[in-house]
Amino acid sequence: MIEIPKTIHDDMITHAQEGFPLEVCGILGGAGDTVSVNYRMTNTDASNEHFMMDPKEQFAVVKELRAKGLSMLAIYHSHPETPARPSEEDIKLALTPDVSYVIVSLADAAVPVIKSFKIGSGNVEVEPIEIII
Amino acid sequence: MNISINGKETIISENSDRTVDSLLEELDVSQRLYVTVELNGEILERPAYETTPVKEGDVIEFLYFMGGGR
């Protein structure tokens, strides 16, 4: 399970909506299972079908989290037009160990959906999200 | 030899042949094609992994490519 504050949950949706029709991406940090910070990252692909983070931004975020005594808990990205499920490419490129992979779907623009997954060795498991008020 | 790996001070054996690539191998880092390395604050070009020696006091950060598609 991953616990996400409602403000961060809602910000991921806003981020996806603001970036539409392109995919957006970001990193969630925290401790244990609880997210406490989010970082909007640059999608260097600037595509509505792919995302790729800027390594310089990745290093900066990882170091900032470490300085705060936090860890990277999740990598999120949006699916502007497809459901909240990992694509084959998402599964293949889920390389960072021990993190959750969160997808924000705007397939139904009126009802954005966020789901979290644990992905490893090609296996995908849905992970419950608890939204903290 | 003392180096820093992802923020952790680490002692590794002396080995003048050790490169960034062989260090990653020693650390059992899989899928190294998808790993980005920062050496002493500068991102290292991938072709240089096999030719860049690891020296005393180096500060090494590495992380995986983060990307995907619909």
N, CA and C atoms of all chains as a GROMACS GRO file, in nm:
protein
  609
    1MET      N    1   0.083  -0.120   0.000
    1MET     CA    2   0.000   0.000   0.000
    1MET      C    3   0.087   0.125   0.000
    2ILE      N    4   0.038   0.226  -0.066
    2ILE     CA    5   0.107   0.355  -0.062
    2ILE      C    6   0.008   0.460  -0.014
    3GLU      N    7   0.053   0.543   0.080
    3GLU     CA    8  -0.032   0.649   0.134
    3GLU      C    9   0.007   0.781   0.070
    4ILE      N   10  -0.092   0.846   0.012
    4ILE     CA   11  -0.065   0.971  -0.060
    4ILE      C   12  -0.155   1.081  -0.004
    5PRO      N   13  -0.096   1.192   0.042
    5PRO     CA   14  -0.180   1.303   0.087
    5PRO      C   15  -0.271   1.352  -0.026
    6LYS      N   16  -0.391   1.393   0.010
    6LYS     CA   17  -0.487   1.436  -0.093
    6LYS      C   18  -0.431   1.551  -0.175
    7THR      N   19  -0.356   1.641  -0.110
    7THR     CA   20  -0.302   1.755  -0.186
    7THR      C   21  -0.208   1.707  -0.297
    8ILE      N   22  -0.128   1.607  -0.266
    8ILE     CA   23  -0.035   1.555  -0.368
    8ILE      C   24  -0.111   1.474  -0.472
    9HIS      N   25  -0.208   1.395  -0.426
    9HIS     CA   26  -0.293   1.320  -0.518
    9HIS      C   27  -0.358   1.415  -0.618
   10ASP      N   28  -0.415   1.523  -0.566
   10ASP     CA   29  -0.483   1.619  -0.653
   10ASP      C   30  -0.384   1.694  -0.742
   11ASP      N   31  -0.264   1.719  -0.690
   11ASP     CA   32  -0.164   1.790  -0.772
   11ASP      C   33  -0.119   1.705  -0.891
   12MET      N   34  -0.114   1.573  -0.871
   12MET     CA   35  -0.077   1.487  -0.985
   12MET      C   36  -0.182   1.497  -1.095
   13ILE      N   37  -0.308   1.505  -1.054
   13ILE     CA   38  -0.415   1.519  -1.154
   13ILE      C   39  -0.403   1.654  -1.224
   14THR      N   40  -0.383   1.760  -1.143
   14THR     CA   41  -0.368   1.894  -1.202
   14THR      C   42  -0.249   1.898  -1.298
   15HIS      N   43  -0.140   1.836  -1.256
   15HIS     CA   44  -0.019   1.830  -1.341
   15HIS      C   45  -0.053   1.764  -1.475
   16ALA      N   46  -0.123   1.649  -1.468
   16ALA     CA   47  -0.160   1.577  -1.590
   16ALA      C   48  -0.252   1.662  -1.678
   17GLN      N   49  -0.345   1.731  -1.613
   17GLN     CA   50  -0.439   1.814  -1.690
   17GLN      C   51  -0.367   1.933  -1.753
   18GLU      N   52  -0.277   1.993  -1.679
   18GLU     CA   53  -0.204   2.109  -1.732
   18GLU      C   54  -0.112   2.068  -1.848
   19GLY      N   55  -0.060   1.945  -1.840
   19GLY     CA   56   0.032   1.899  -1.944
   19GLY      C   57  -0.038   1.842  -2.066
   20PHE      N   58  -0.165   1.807  -2.051
   20PHE     CA   59  -0.242   1.747  -2.160
   20PHE      C   60  -0.228   1.833  -2.287
   21PRO      N   61  -0.209   1.777  -2.405
   21PRO     CA   62  -0.220   1.635  -2.438
   21PRO      C   63  -0.090   1.557  -2.421
   22LEU      N   64   0.014   1.620  -2.366
   22LEU     CA   65   0.140   1.548  -2.350
   22LEU      C   66   0.139   1.468  -2.220
   23GLU      N   67   0.223   1.366  -2.216
   23GLU     CA   68   0.242   1.294  -2.091
   23GLU      C   69   0.325   1.381  -1.997
   24VAL      N   70   0.293   1.374  -1.869
   24VAL     CA   71   0.374   1.441  -1.768
   24VAL      C   72   0.431   1.334  -1.676
   25CYS      N   73   0.532   1.373  -1.598
   25CYS     CA   74   0.594   1.275  -1.509
   25CYS      C   75   0.646   1.343  -1.383
   26GLY      N   76   0.668   1.264  -1.281
   26GLY     CA   77   0.716   1.319  -1.156
   26GLY      C   78   0.763   1.211  -1.062
   27ILE      N   79   0.812   1.256  -0.949
   27ILE     CA   80   0.865   1.166  -0.847
   27ILE      C   81   0.797   1.197  -0.714
   28LEU      N   82   0.758   1.092  -0.643
   28LEU     CA   83   0.702   1.107  -0.509
   28LEU      C   84   0.804   1.058  -0.407
   29GLY      N   85   0.823   1.139  -0.304
   29GLY     CA   86   0.917   1.099  -0.200
   29GLY      C   87   0.847   1.091  -0.066
   30GLY      N   88   0.912   1.021   0.027
   30GLY     CA   89   0.853   1.009   0.159
   30GLY      C   90   0.931   0.910   0.242
   31ALA      N   91   0.863   0.855   0.341
   31ALA     CA   92   0.927   0.757   0.430
   31ALA      C   93   0.830   0.642   0.453
   32GLY      N   94   0.885   0.522   0.462
   32GLY     CA   95   0.799   0.405   0.478
   32GLY      C   96   0.707   0.394   0.358
   33ASP      N   97   0.576   0.387   0.386
   33ASP     CA   98   0.477   0.380   0.277
   33ASP      C   99   0.410   0.514   0.253
   34THR      N  100   0.457   0.618   0.322
   34THR     CA  101   0.383   0.744   0.320
   34THR      C  102   0.454   0.852   0.239
   35VAL      N  103   0.386   0.899   0.138
   35VAL     CA  104   0.438   1.006   0.054
   35VAL      C  105   0.423   1.139   0.128
   36SER      N  106   0.525   1.223   0.118
   36SER     CA  107   0.515   1.355   0.180
   36SER      C  108   0.555   1.468   0.086
   37VAL      N  109   0.624   1.436  -0.022
   37VAL     CA  110   0.663   1.540  -0.117
   37VAL      C  111   0.646   1.489  -0.260
   38ASN      N  112   0.618   1.583  -0.350
   38ASN     CA  113   0.616   1.545  -0.492
   38ASN      C  114   0.698   1.643  -0.572
   39TYR      N  115   0.754   1.593  -0.678
   39TYR     CA  116   0.837   1.674  -0.767
   39TYR      C  117   0.784   1.657  -0.909
   40ARG      N  118   0.742   1.766  -0.966
   40ARG     CA  119   0.706   1.763  -1.108
   40ARG      C  120   0.836   1.762  -1.188
   41MET      N  121   0.849   1.666  -1.277
   41MET     CA  122   0.972   1.652  -1.354
   41MET      C  123   0.944   1.689  -1.501
   42THR      N  124   1.051   1.721  -1.572
   42THR     CA  125   1.038   1.753  -1.715
   42THR      C  126   1.029   1.624  -1.795
   43ASN      N  127   0.929   1.617  -1.883
   43ASN     CA  128   0.925   1.507  -1.978
   43ASN      C  129   1.007   1.551  -2.100
   44THR      N  130   1.131   1.504  -2.104
   44THR     CA  131   1.219   1.550  -2.212
   44THR      C  132   1.174   1.500  -2.349
   45ASP      N  133   1.086   1.399  -2.350
   45ASP     CA  134   1.031   1.352  -2.477
   45ASP      C  135   0.925   1.447  -2.530
   46ALA      N  136   0.863   1.525  -2.442
   46ALA     CA  137   0.755   1.616  -2.481
   46ALA      C  138   0.660   1.547  -2.580
   47SER      N  139   0.611   1.432  -2.539
   47SER     CA  140   0.530   1.346  -2.627
   47SER      C  141   0.399   1.312  -2.558
   48ASN      N  142   0.299   1.278  -2.636
   48ASN     CA  143   0.176   1.231  -2.573
   48ASN      C  144   0.171   1.079  -2.568
   49GLU      N  145   0.283   1.015  -2.608
   49GLU     CA  146   0.290   0.869  -2.603
   49GLU      C  147   0.405   0.817  -2.516
   50HIS      N  148   0.499   0.905  -2.483
   50HIS     CA  149   0.616   0.859  -2.408
   50HIS      C  150   0.656   0.964  -2.305
   51PHE      N  151   0.732   0.917  -2.206
   51PHE     CA  152   0.797   1.014  -2.117
   51PHE      C  153   0.939   0.966  -2.088
   52MET      N  154   1.024   1.063  -2.065
   52MET     CA  155   1.160   1.034  -2.024
   52MET      C  156   1.204   1.150  -1.934
   53MET      N  157   1.255   1.115  -1.818
   53MET     CA  158   1.299   1.220  -1.727
   53MET      C  159   1.440   1.265  -1.761
   54ASP      N  160   1.470   1.389  -1.720
   54ASP     CA  161   1.602   1.446  -1.739
   54ASP      C  162   1.693   1.394  -1.626
   55PRO      N  163   1.801   1.322  -1.660
   55PRO     CA  164   1.886   1.267  -1.554
   55PRO      C  165   1.936   1.372  -1.456
   56LYS      N  166   1.965   1.493  -1.504
   56LYS     CA  167   2.013   1.598  -1.411
   56LYS      C  168   1.907   1.628  -1.306
   57GLU      N  169   1.781   1.634  -1.350
   57GLU     CA  170   1.672   1.659  -1.253
   57GLU      C  171   1.658   1.539  -1.159
   58GLN      N  172   1.674   1.419  -1.214
   58GLN     CA  173   1.662   1.299  -1.130
   58GLN      C  174   1.766   1.301  -1.018
   59PHE      N  175   1.891   1.329  -1.055
   59PHE     CA  176   1.997   1.332  -0.953
   59PHE      C  177   1.967   1.439  -0.849
   60ALA      N  178   1.921   1.555  -0.896
   60ALA     CA  179   1.893   1.665  -0.802
   60ALA      C  180   1.784   1.625  -0.702
   61VAL      N  181   1.680   1.559  -0.751
   61VAL     CA  182   1.571   1.519  -0.663
   61VAL      C  183   1.618   1.412  -0.564
   62VAL      N  184   1.691   1.314  -0.615
   62VAL     CA  185   1.740   1.206  -0.527
   62VAL      C  186   1.826   1.264  -0.414
   63LYS      N  187   1.912   1.359  -0.449
   63LYS     CA  188   1.999   1.419  -0.347
   63LYS      C  189   1.918   1.503  -0.248
   64GLU      N  190   1.818   1.574  -0.299
   64GLU     CA  191   1.736   1.655  -0.208
   64GLU      C  192   1.657   1.566  -0.112
   65LEU      N  193   1.603   1.456  -0.165
   65LEU     CA  194   1.530   1.363  -0.078
   65LEU      C  195   1.624   1.308   0.030
   66ARG      N  196   1.742   1.270  -0.012
   66ARG     CA  197   1.839   1.214   0.082
   66ARG      C  198   1.871   1.316   0.192
   67ALA      N  199   1.889   1.441   0.151
   67ALA     CA  200   1.922   1.546   0.248
   67ALA      C  201   1.808   1.566   0.349
   68LYS      N  202   1.685   1.537   0.305
   68LYS     CA  203   1.570   1.551   0.393
   68LYS      C  204   1.543   1.424   0.474
   69GLY      N  205   1.626   1.323   0.452
   69GLY     CA  206   1.604   1.196   0.521
   69GLY      C  207   1.489   1.116   0.462
   70LEU      N  208   1.455   1.146   0.336
   70LEU     CA  209   1.344   1.077   0.270
   70LEU      C  210   1.397   0.988   0.158
   71SER      N  211   1.307   0.909   0.102
   71SER     CA  212   1.343   0.820  -0.009
   71SER      C  213   1.249   0.843  -0.126
   72MET      N  214   1.294   0.801  -0.243
   72MET     CA  215   1.202   0.800  -0.357
   72MET      C  216   1.106   0.683  -0.338
   73LEU      N  217   0.978   0.714  -0.331
   73LEU     CA  218   0.879   0.608  -0.311
   73LEU      C  219   0.807   0.569  -0.440
   74ALA      N  220   0.795   0.664  -0.532
   74ALA     CA  221   0.718   0.633  -0.654
   74ALA      C  222   0.761   0.722  -0.769
   75ILE      N  223   0.741   0.667  -0.887
   75ILE     CA  224   0.758   0.742  -1.012
   75ILE      C  225   0.619   0.749  -1.074
   76TYR      N  226   0.574   0.869  -1.107
   76TYR     CA  227   0.442   0.878  -1.169
   76TYR      C  228   0.450   0.936  -1.309
   77HIS      N  229   0.354   0.899  -1.389
   77HIS     CA  230   0.339   0.963  -1.519
   77HIS      C  231   0.193   0.956  -1.560
   78SER      N  232   0.159   1.035  -1.659
   78SER     CA  233   0.019   1.039  -1.702
   78SER      C  234   0.000   0.961  -1.831
   79HIS      N  235  -0.120   0.911  -1.845
   79HIS     CA  236  -0.167   0.855  -1.971
   79HIS      C  237  -0.279   0.947  -2.018
   80PRO      N  238  -0.249   1.036  -2.111
   80PRO     CA  239  -0.351   1.135  -2.150
   80PRO      C  240  -0.477   1.074  -2.211
   81GLU      N  241  -0.460   0.960  -2.279
   81GLU     CA  242  -0.575   0.907  -2.352
   81GLU      C  243  -0.599   0.759  -2.327
   82THR      N  244  -0.519   0.698  -2.244
   82THR     CA  245  -0.533   0.554  -2.223
   82THR      C  246  -0.553   0.525  -2.074
   83PRO      N  247  -0.600   0.405  -2.043
   83PRO     CA  248  -0.633   0.373  -1.903
   83PRO      C  249  -0.511   0.373  -1.811
   84ALA      N  250  -0.540   0.371  -1.682
   84ALA     CA  251  -0.435   0.370  -1.580
   84ALA      C  252  -0.385   0.228  -1.561
   85ARG      N  253  -0.313   0.180  -1.659
   85ARG     CA  254  -0.249   0.049  -1.648
   85ARG      C  255  -0.115   0.057  -1.722
   86PRO      N  256  -0.014  -0.012  -1.670
   86PRO     CA  257   0.118  -0.001  -1.732
   86PRO      C  258   0.118  -0.061  -1.872
   87SER      N  259   0.176   0.013  -1.966
   87SER     CA  260   0.192  -0.039  -2.102
   87SER      C  261   0.310  -0.136  -2.104
   88GLU      N  262   0.325  -0.204  -2.215
   88GLU     CA  263   0.442  -0.293  -2.228
   88GLU      C  264   0.571  -0.216  -2.208
   89GLU      N  265   0.575  -0.094  -2.262
   89GLU     CA  266   0.696  -0.012  -2.248
   89GLU      C  267   0.716   0.029  -2.102
   90ASP      N  268   0.604   0.062  -2.035
   90ASP     CA  269   0.615   0.097  -1.892
   90ASP      C  270   0.674  -0.019  -1.812
   91ILE      N  271   0.629  -0.140  -1.844
   91ILE     CA  272   0.676  -0.258  -1.770
   91ILE      C  273   0.823  -0.285  -1.800
   92LYS      N  274   0.859  -0.272  -1.927
   92LYS     CA  275   0.998  -0.297  -1.967
   92LYS      C  276   1.093  -0.197  -1.902
   93LEU      N  277   1.046  -0.074  -1.887
   93LEU     CA  278   1.133   0.032  -1.838
   93LEU      C  279   1.114   0.062  -1.688
   94ALA      N  280   1.042  -0.027  -1.621
   94ALA     CA  281   1.028  -0.011  -1.475
   94ALA      C  282   1.153  -0.069  -1.409
   95LEU      N  283   1.262   0.004  -1.418
   95LEU     CA  284   1.392  -0.048  -1.379
   95LEU      C  285   1.433  -0.014  -1.238
   96THR      N  286   1.379   0.096  -1.186
   96THR     CA  287   1.419   0.139  -1.052
   96THR      C  288   1.359   0.044  -0.949
   97PRO      N  289   1.443  -0.020  -0.868
   97PRO     CA  290   1.389  -0.119  -0.774
   97PRO      C  291   1.320  -0.053  -0.656
   98ASP      N  292   1.227  -0.125  -0.597
   98ASP     CA  293   1.166  -0.087  -0.469
   98ASP      C  294   1.090   0.044  -0.473
   99VAL      N  295   1.035   0.080  -0.588
   99VAL     CA  296   0.948   0.197  -0.592
   99VAL      C  297   0.813   0.155  -0.650
  100SER      N  298   0.714   0.240  -0.628
  100SER     CA  299   0.583   0.220  -0.689
  100SER      C  300   0.578   0.296  -0.821
  101TYR      N  301   0.496   0.246  -0.910
  101TYR     CA  302   0.477   0.313  -1.038
  101TYR      C  303   0.331   0.359  -1.044
  102VAL      N  304   0.315   0.489  -1.041
  102VAL     CA  305   0.183   0.549  -1.033
  102VAL      C  306   0.146   0.605  -1.170
  103ILE      N  307   0.024   0.576  -1.213
  103ILE     CA  308  -0.023   0.625  -1.343
  103ILE      C  309  -0.150   0.707  -1.323
  104VAL      N  310  -0.150   0.825  -1.383
  104VAL     CA  311  -0.267   0.913  -1.381
  104VAL      C  312  -0.331   0.905  -1.519
  105SER      N  313  -0.453   0.855  -1.525
  105SER     CA  314  -0.520   0.845  -1.654
  105SER      C  315  -0.624   0.955  -1.670
  106LEU      N  316  -0.617   1.018  -1.788
  106LEU     CA  317  -0.719   1.116  -1.825
  106LEU      C  318  -0.804   1.062  -1.939
  107ALA      N  319  -0.809   0.928  -1.950
  107ALA     CA  320  -0.886   0.869  -2.059
  107ALA      C  321  -1.030   0.917  -2.054
  108ASP      N  322  -1.085   0.928  -1.932
  108ASP     CA  323  -1.214   0.993  -1.912
  108ASP      C  324  -1.182   1.128  -1.847
  109ALA      N  325  -1.183   1.231  -1.927
  109ALA     CA  326  -1.137   1.362  -1.879
  109ALA      C  327  -1.215   1.409  -1.758
  110ALA      N  328  -1.341   1.367  -1.750
  110ALA     CA  329  -1.426   1.413  -1.639
  110ALA      C  330  -1.396   1.337  -1.510
  111VAL      N  331  -1.337   1.220  -1.525
  111VAL     CA  332  -1.310   1.138  -1.407
  111VAL      C  333  -1.166   1.084  -1.414
  112PRO      N  334  -1.069   1.168  -1.379
  112PRO     CA  335  -0.930   1.119  -1.378
  112PRO      C  336  -0.915   1.001  -1.280
  113VAL      N  337  -0.828   0.909  -1.317
  113VAL     CA  338  -0.806   0.789  -1.235
  113VAL      C  339  -0.657   0.777  -1.203
  114ILE      N  340  -0.627   0.751  -1.078
  114ILE     CA  341  -0.488   0.727  -1.039
  114ILE      C  342  -0.479   0.585  -0.983
  115LYS      N  343  -0.383   0.509  -1.034
  115LYS     CA  344  -0.358   0.375  -0.981
  115LYS      C  345  -0.208   0.359  -0.959
  116SER      N  346  -0.176   0.272  -0.864
  116SER     CA  347  -0.036   0.247  -0.833
  116SER      C  348  -0.005   0.099  -0.855
  117PHE      N  349   0.118   0.073  -0.899
  117PHE     CA  350   0.158  -0.063  -0.931
  117PHE      C  351   0.298  -0.090  -0.877
  118LYS      N  352   0.320  -0.213  -0.840
  118LYS     CA  353   0.454  -0.263  -0.815
  118LYS      C  354   0.492  -0.346  -0.938
  119ILE      N  355   0.605  -0.315  -0.996
  119ILE     CA  356   0.646  -0.382  -1.119
  119ILE      C  357   0.788  -0.435  -1.100
  120GLY      N  358   0.806  -0.561  -1.129
  120GLY     CA  359   0.939  -0.620  -1.118
  120GLY      C  360   0.949  -0.746  -1.199
  121SER      N  361   1.057  -0.760  -1.274
  121SER     CA  362   1.080  -0.879  -1.356
  121SER      C  363   0.961  -0.908  -1.446
  122GLY      N  364   0.900  -0.804  -1.496
  122GLY     CA  365   0.789  -0.822  -1.589
  122GLY      C  366   0.656  -0.849  -1.522
  123ASN      N  367   0.656  -0.861  -1.390
  123ASN     CA  368   0.531  -0.886  -1.318
  123ASN      C  369   0.472  -0.754  -1.267
  124VAL      N  370   0.341  -0.746  -1.278
  124VAL     CA  371   0.271  -0.624  -1.238
  124VAL      C  372   0.168  -0.658  -1.131
  125GLU      N  373   0.173  -0.585  -1.021
  125GLU     CA  374   0.072  -0.601  -0.916
  125GLU      C  375   0.011  -0.466  -0.886
  126VAL      N  376  -0.122  -0.464  -0.882
  126VAL     CA  377  -0.188  -0.340  -0.841
  126VAL      C  378  -0.163  -0.318  -0.693
  127GLU      N  379  -0.135  -0.195  -0.659
  127GLU     CA  380  -0.105  -0.161  -0.520
  127GLU      C  381  -0.214  -0.066  -0.470
  128PRO      N  382  -0.276  -0.097  -0.357
  128PRO     CA  383  -0.379  -0.006  -0.305
  128PRO      C  384  -0.320   0.132  -0.272
  129ILE      N  385  -0.400   0.234  -0.298
  129ILE     CA  386  -0.362   0.370  -0.260
  129ILE      C  387  -0.455   0.416  -0.149
  130GLU      N  388  -0.396   0.463  -0.040
  130GLU     CA  389  -0.478   0.526   0.065
  130GLU      C  390  -0.455   0.676   0.057
  131ILE      N  391  -0.562   0.748   0.038
  131ILE     CA  392  -0.550   0.893   0.030
  131ILE      C  393  -0.565   0.951   0.170
  132ILE      N  394  -0.465   1.028   0.210
  132ILE     CA  395  -0.463   1.085   0.345
  132ILE      C  396  -0.519   1.227   0.339
  133ILE      N  397  -0.616   1.252   0.420
  133ILE     CA  398  -0.676   1.387   0.425
  133ILE      C  399  -0.596   1.476   0.517
  134MET      N  400   4.041   0.177  -0.037
  134MET     CA  401   4.004   0.298  -0.110
  134MET      C  402   3.866   0.345  -0.063
  135ASN      N  403   3.856   0.475  -0.034
  135ASN     CA  404   3.728   0.529   0.014
  135ASN      C  405   3.660   0.607  -0.099
  136ILE      N  406   3.537   0.571  -0.126
  136ILE     CA  407   3.459   0.646  -0.224
  136ILE      C  408   3.318   0.663  -0.168
  137SER      N  409   3.240   0.747  -0.232
  137SER     CA  410   3.100   0.764  -0.194
  137SER      C  411   3.013   0.709  -0.306
  138ILE      N  412   2.921   0.622  -0.270
  138ILE     CA  413   2.830   0.565  -0.369
  138ILE      C  414   2.687   0.597  -0.327
  139ASN      N  415   2.619   0.673  -0.408
  139ASN     CA  416   2.482   0.714  -0.377
  139ASN      C  417   2.469   0.766  -0.233
  140GLY      N  418   2.565   0.850  -0.198
  140GLY     CA  419   2.559   0.918  -0.069
  140GLY      C  420   2.614   0.838   0.048
  141LYS      N  421   2.659   0.715   0.022
  141LYS     CA  422   2.712   0.633   0.132
  141LYS      C  423   2.863   0.621   0.119
  142GLU      N  424   2.933   0.655   0.227
  142GLU     CA  425   3.078   0.636   0.228
  142GLU      C  426   3.105   0.486   0.223
  143THR      N  427   3.189   0.446   0.129
  143THR     CA  428   3.210   0.304   0.104
  143THR      C  429   3.360   0.276   0.091
  144ILE      N  430   3.402   0.166   0.150
  144ILE     CA  431   3.541   0.124   0.136
  144ILE      C  432   3.545   0.008   0.038
  145ILE      N  433   3.624   0.023  -0.067
  145ILE     CA  434   3.640  -0.085  -0.164
  145ILE      C  435   3.788  -0.120  -0.173
  146SER      N  436   3.813  -0.240  -0.221
  146SER     CA  437   3.952  -0.285  -0.229
  146SER      C  438   4.028  -0.202  -0.332
  147GLU      N  439   4.158  -0.192  -0.312
  147GLU     CA  440   4.243  -0.123  -0.409
  147GLU      C  441   4.246  -0.205  -0.537
  148ASN      N  442   4.223  -0.141  -0.649
  148ASN     CA  443   4.229  -0.210  -0.777
  148ASN      C  444   4.249  -0.105  -0.886
  149SER      N  445   4.370  -0.097  -0.936
  149SER     CA  446   4.402   0.009  -1.032
  149SER      C  447   4.332  -0.013  -1.166
  150ASP      N  448   4.279  -0.133  -1.188
  150ASP     CA  449   4.209  -0.161  -1.313
  150ASP      C  450   4.060  -0.129  -1.305
  151ARG      N  451   4.014  -0.090  -1.187
  151ARG     CA  452   3.870  -0.072  -1.169
  151ARG      C  453   3.822   0.051  -1.246
  152THR      N  454   3.717   0.029  -1.325
  152THR     CA  455   3.652   0.139  -1.398
  152THR      C  456   3.512   0.157  -1.342
  153VAL      N  457   3.446   0.262  -1.388
  153VAL     CA  458   3.308   0.284  -1.346
  153VAL      C  459   3.222   0.163  -1.383
  154ASP      N  460   3.245   0.112  -1.504
  154ASP     CA  461   3.165  -0.003  -1.548
  154ASP      C  462   3.191  -0.126  -1.461
  155SER      N  463   3.318  -0.151  -1.432
  155SER     CA  464   3.346  -0.271  -1.351
  155SER      C  465   3.298  -0.252  -1.207
  156LEU      N  466   3.298  -0.128  -1.160
  156LEU     CA  467   3.243  -0.103  -1.026
  156LEU      C  468   3.093  -0.137  -1.024
  157LEU      N  469   3.022  -0.093  -1.127
  157LEU     CA  470   2.878  -0.124  -1.132
  157LEU      C  471   2.857  -0.275  -1.134
  158GLU      N  472   2.945  -0.344  -1.206
  158GLU     CA  473   2.935  -0.490  -1.211
  158GLU      C  474   2.961  -0.549  -1.072
  159GLU      N  475   3.062  -0.497  -1.003
  159GLU     CA  476   3.090  -0.546  -0.867
  159GLU      C  477   2.971  -0.524  -0.775
  160LEU      N  478   2.899  -0.417  -0.801
  160LEU     CA  479   2.783  -0.384  -0.717
  160LEU      C  480   2.657  -0.459  -0.760
  161ASP      N  481   2.673  -0.550  -0.858
  161ASP     CA  482   2.560  -0.628  -0.909
  161ASP      C  483   2.449  -0.540  -0.964
  162VAL      N  484   2.489  -0.430  -1.028
  162VAL     CA  485   2.388  -0.343  -1.090
  162VAL      C  486   2.351  -0.405  -1.224
  163SER      N  487   2.226  -0.445  -1.235
  163SER     CA  488   2.180  -0.509  -1.359
  163SER      C  489   2.136  -0.403  -1.459
  164GLN      N  490   2.115  -0.446  -1.581
  164GLN     CA  491   2.064  -0.358  -1.688
  164GLN      C  492   2.146  -0.229  -1.695
  165ARG      N  493   2.278  -0.244  -1.700
  165ARG     CA  494   2.363  -0.124  -1.691
  165ARG      C  495   2.349  -0.031  -1.811
  166LEU      N  496   2.293  -0.084  -1.919
  166LEU     CA  497   2.267   0.002  -2.034
  166LEU      C  498   2.172   0.115  -1.999
  167TYR      N  499   2.091   0.092  -1.896
  167TYR     CA  500   1.988   0.191  -1.858
  167TYR      C  501   2.028   0.271  -1.734
  168VAL      N  502   2.156   0.263  -1.698
  168VAL     CA  503   2.202   0.333  -1.578
  168VAL      C  504   2.274   0.461  -1.618
  169THR      N  505   2.239   0.569  -1.550
  169THR     CA  506   2.310   0.695  -1.568
  169THR      C  507   2.401   0.716  -1.447
  170VAL      N  508   2.524   0.755  -1.475
  170VAL     CA  509   2.623   0.773  -1.368
  170VAL      C  510   2.665   0.920  -1.361
  171GLU      N  511   2.671   0.969  -1.239
  171GLU     CA  512   2.727   1.101  -1.214
  171GLU      C  513   2.856   1.080  -1.135
  172LEU      N  514   2.965   1.133  -1.187
  172LEU     CA  515   3.095   1.118  -1.121
  172LEU      C  516   3.144   1.256  -1.080
  173ASN      N  517   3.159   1.274  -0.950
  173ASN     CA  518   3.206   1.402  -0.895
  173ASN      C  519   3.126   1.520  -0.951
  174GLY      N  520   2.995   1.500  -0.957
  174GLY     CA  521   2.906   1.610  -0.994
  174GLY      C  522   2.879   1.626  -1.143
  175GLU      N  523   2.945   1.545  -1.225
  175GLU     CA  524   2.926   1.556  -1.370
  175GLU      C  525   2.870   1.424  -1.424
  176ILE      N  526   2.767   1.434  -1.508
  176ILE     CA  527   2.713   1.313  -1.568
  176ILE      C  528   2.813   1.259  -1.669
  177LEU      N  529   2.835   1.129  -1.658
  177LEU     CA  530   2.935   1.062  -1.741
  177LEU      C  531   2.867   1.007  -1.866
  178GLU      N  532   2.928   1.032  -1.979
  178GLU     CA  533   2.875   0.973  -2.103
  178GLU      C  534   2.892   0.821  -2.096
  179ARG      N  535   2.793   0.750  -2.145
  179ARG     CA  536   2.794   0.604  -2.128
  179ARG      C  537   2.919   0.537  -2.186
  180PRO      N  538   2.967   0.580  -2.304
  180PRO     CA  539   3.087   0.513  -2.359
  180PRO      C  540   3.209   0.526  -2.268
  181ALA      N  541   3.205   0.623  -2.176
  181ALA     CA  542   3.320   0.645  -2.088
  181ALA      C  543   3.318   0.554  -1.966
  182TYR      N  544   3.209   0.482  -1.945
  182TYR     CA  545   3.202   0.397  -1.825
  182TYR      C  546   3.318   0.297  -1.821
  183GLU      N  547   3.352   0.243  -1.939
  183GLU     CA  548   3.452   0.135  -1.943
  183GLU      C  549   3.594   0.188  -1.941
  184THR      N  550   3.611   0.317  -1.956
  184THR     CA  551   3.748   0.372  -1.963
  184THR      C  552   3.779   0.467  -1.848
  185THR      N  553   3.678   0.500  -1.769
  185THR     CA  554   3.699   0.596  -1.660
  185THR      C  555   3.737   0.522  -1.533
  186PRO      N  556   3.857   0.546  -1.482
  186PRO     CA  557   3.898   0.477  -1.360
  186PRO      C  558   3.827   0.532  -1.236
  187VAL      N  559   3.812   0.446  -1.137
  187VAL     CA  560   3.756   0.489  -1.008
  187VAL      C  561   3.874   0.522  -0.917
  188LYS      N  562   3.872   0.643  -0.862
  188LYS     CA  563   3.986   0.690  -0.782
  188LYS      C  564   3.943   0.719  -0.638
  189GLU      N  565   4.043   0.720  -0.554
  189GLU     CA  566   4.021   0.755  -0.413
  189GLU      C  567   3.943   0.886  -0.401
  190GLY      N  568   3.840   0.884  -0.320
  190GLY     CA  569   3.764   1.006  -0.294
  190GLY      C  570   3.656   1.036  -0.396
  191ASP      N  571   3.641   0.951  -0.497
  191ASP     CA  572   3.537   0.978  -0.598
  191ASP      C  573   3.398   0.976  -0.534
  192VAL      N  574   3.315   1.064  -0.585
  192VAL     CA  575   3.175   1.068  -0.542
  192VAL      C  576   3.092   1.021  -0.661
  193ILE      N  577   3.033   0.904  -0.646
  193ILE     CA  578   2.962   0.840  -0.757
  193ILE      C  579   2.814   0.828  -0.722
  194GLU      N  580   2.732   0.874  -0.812
  194GLU     CA  581   2.587   0.855  -0.798
  194GLU      C  582   2.541   0.781  -0.923
  195PHE      N  583   2.450   0.688  -0.905
  195PHE     CA  584   2.393   0.626  -1.024
  195PHE      C  585   2.245   0.601  -1.003
  196LEU      N  586   2.172   0.606  -1.111
  196LEU     CA  587   2.028   0.577  -1.106
  196LEU      C  588   1.984   0.524  -1.241
  197TYR      N  589   1.866   0.466  -1.239
  197TYR     CA  590   1.814   0.407  -1.361
  197TYR      C  591   1.738   0.509  -1.445
  198PHE      N  592   1.743   0.486  -1.574
  198PHE     CA  593   1.658   0.559  -1.668
  198PHE      C  594   1.515   0.553  -1.615
  199MET      N  595   1.448   0.666  -1.620
  199MET     CA  596   1.307   0.668  -1.580
  199MET      C  597   1.225   0.717  -1.699
  200GLY      N  598   1.150   0.626  -1.756
  200GLY     CA  599   1.070   0.662  -1.872
  200GLY      C  600   0.968   0.553  -1.899
  201GLY      N  601   0.889   0.575  -2.001
  201GLY     CA  602   0.787   0.477  -2.035
  201GLY      C  603   0.704   0.528  -2.151
  202GLY      N  604   0.596   0.460  -2.174
  202GLY     CA  605   0.510   0.499  -2.286
  202GLY      C  606   0.371   0.447  -2.267
  203ARG      N  607   0.281   0.493  -2.349
  203ARG     CA  608   0.140   0.459  -2.331
  203ARG      C  609   0.114   0.312  -2.357
   0.00000   0.00000   0.00000
